[in-house]
């Protein structure tokens, strides 16, 4: 019963993260286009567009990585796992996903430390605290942990979890 609500929460969180990624993609593309237009047509560059596009790209990649954990869209090498059957495959899949959850914990722990250490440092053009830029690292860790809890619960309860949280 709780797993049903957790799955709904994960689906909603994944959709929200995906929409956020789309906004970041539009923002990154707009900033890059503005950079090209101002540089080659107006012969004057805007100082902040390069930084904006770079930071949007970083956020887009890490939030997108969390979304891919949910959907099971990451690239995998499945030569070995296709040969496994029954409980051996279940244990193998559980251990792989537990390792991914551990990576999420590492991102959360050390990403938070990175944010604290760089909060007073400002970006060159936009004057944004670098800790805010790097805050995507623990956010990615949280997304990975949340989605892996769902996947691990499905594996443990013998539900279909081959394709991630979907």
C-alpha positions in Angstrom: 0.0 0.0 0.0 2.8 2.5 0.9 4.7 1.4 -2.1 1.8 2.5 -4.3 1.9 6.0 -2.9 5.7 6.1 -3.1 5.5 5.1 -6.8 3.1 8.0 -7.4 5.4 10.4 -5.6 8.4 9.1 -7.6 6.4 9.5 -10.9 5.4 13.1 -9.9 8.9 13.9 -8.9 10.3 12.5 -12.1 7.9 14.6 -14.2 8.7 17.7 -12.3 12.4 17.1 -12.8 11.9 16.5 -16.5 10.0 19.7 -16.8 12.7 21.5 -15.0 15.3 20.0 -17.4 13.2 21.3 -20.3 13.2 24.8 -18.9 17.0 24.5 -18.4 17.4 23.4 -22.0 15.4 26.3 -23.3 17.4 28.7 -21.1 20.7 27.2 -22.1 19.8 27.4 -25.8 18.6 31.0 -25.5 21.7 32.1 -23.6 23.9 30.4 -26.2 22.0 32.0 -29.1 22.3 35.4 -27.4 26.0 34.9 -27.1 26.4 34.1 -30.8 24.1 37.0 -31.9 25.7 39.6 -29.8 29.2 38.4 -30.7 28.9 38.1 -34.5 26.1 40.6 -35.3 26.5 43.3 -32.7 30.3 42.9 -32.3 29.8 43.0 -28.5 29.5 40.1 -26.2 27.3 39.8 -23.1 29.5 38.7 -20.2 27.0 36.5 -18.5 25.6 34.4 -21.3 28.5 31.9 -21.4 28.3 31.4 -17.7 24.6 31.0 -17.7 24.7 28.4 -20.5 27.5 26.5 -18.7 25.6 26.4 -15.4 22.4 25.4 -17.1 24.3 22.6 -18.8 25.7 21.3 -15.5 22.3 21.4 -13.9 20.6 19.8 -16.9 23.1 16.9 -16.9 22.9 16.1 -13.2 19.1 16.5 -12.9 18.7 14.5 -16.1 20.9 11.7 -14.6 18.5 11.5 -11.7 15.6 11.2 -14.1 17.3 8.4 -16.0 17.7 6.4 -12.8 13.9 6.5 -12.5 13.2 5.5 -16.1 16.1 3.0 -16.3 17.5 4.9 -19.3 21.2 4.7 -18.4 23.5 2.8 -20.7 24.3 -0.7 -19.3 26.3 -3.6 -20.3 24.0 -6.6 -20.0 26.0 -9.4 -21.4 26.3 -11.0 -18.0 22.9 -10.2 -16.6 21.0 -11.7 -19.5 22.5 -15.1 -18.7 21.3 -15.1 -15.0 18.0 -16.6 -14.0 15.8 -16.7 -10.9 17.1 -15.6 -7.5 20.6 -15.1 -8.8 19.4 -12.5 -11.2 17.3 -10.9 -8.5 20.3 -10.7 -6.1 22.5 -9.4 -8.9 20.0 -6.7 -9.8 19.5 -5.8 -6.2 23.3 -5.4 -5.6 23.7 -3.2 -8.8 20.8 -0.9 -7.7 22.1 -0.8 -4.1 25.5 0.3 -5.5 23.7 3.1 -7.5 21.9 4.1 -4.3 25.3 4.3 -2.5 26.6 6.6 -5.3 23.5 8.8 -4.5 24.6 8.9 -0.9 28.1 9.8 -1.8 26.8 12.6 -4.1 24.6 13.9 -1.3 27.3 13.8 1.4 30.2 15.2 -0.5 28.0 17.5 -2.6 26.7 19.1 0.5 30.2 19.6 1.8 31.2 21.1 -1.6 28.3 23.6 -1.4 29.3 24.7 2.1 32.9 25.1 1.1 32.2 27.2 -1.9 29.2 29.3 -0.8 31.3 32.4 -0.3 33.0 32.1 -3.7 31.2 34.1 -6.4 31.0 33.3 -10.1 32.9 35.6 -12.4 30.2 37.2 -14.5 26.9 36.5 -12.8 28.2 37.0 -9.2 26.2 33.9 -8.0 27.6 32.0 -5.1 29.3 28.9 -6.4 27.7 26.9 -3.6 24.3 27.5 -5.3 25.7 26.3 -8.7 27.2 23.2 -7.0 24.0 22.5 -5.0 22.9 20.4 -8.0 25.3 17.7 -6.8 23.4 16.9 -3.6 20.1 17.4 -5.4 21.1 14.7 -7.9 22.1 12.5 -5.0 18.6 12.9 -3.4 16.9 12.1 -6.7 19.0 9.0 -7.1 18.3 7.8 -3.6 14.5 8.5 -3.8 14.2 6.6 -7.1 16.5 3.8 -6.0 14.4 3.2 -2.9 11.4 2.6 -5.2 13.5 0.3 -7.5 14.9 -1.7 -4.6 11.5 -2.1 -3.0 10.1 -3.5 -6.2 13.0 -5.9 -6.5 12.7 -7.0 -2.8 8.9 -7.5 -3.1 9.3 -9.4 -6.4 7.6 -6.7 -8.5 8.8 -5.8 -12.0 11.6 -3.4 -11.5 13.7 -4.2 -14.6 13.0 -0.8 -16.2 13.4 1.3 -13.1 10.7 3.1 -11.3 8.2 3.1 -14.1 
